[in-house]
Amino acid sequence: MSTSTNSLTSFISDYVKADRKLLLNSVVELTKNLSKILSAEDHECIKLEQNNPQFWRKENLCKFYDFYLNLWNENRVSKLN
């Protein structure tokens, strides 16, 4: 990724994480989208993780948002190659 793309991605990520409702909705949408690219077993693990009440604390949502977004982007790039 170019520097400008990284800067834009970082800006968007910071923006999403600053708004709890947007962060929550983004994590939910990323989870739905990941179900299309992950194995059923991996997706089930994510859903189990979300059953933990600690998952929904803002600092954890931020970590998972980054994790999910990276997973999504890595998979998209690997499908292009």
Buried (B, 14 or more C-beta within 10 A) or exposed (E): EEEEEEEEEEEEBEEBBEEEEEBBEBBEEBBEBBBEBBEEEEBEEBEEEBEEEEBEEEEBBBEBBEEBBEBBEEBEEEEEE
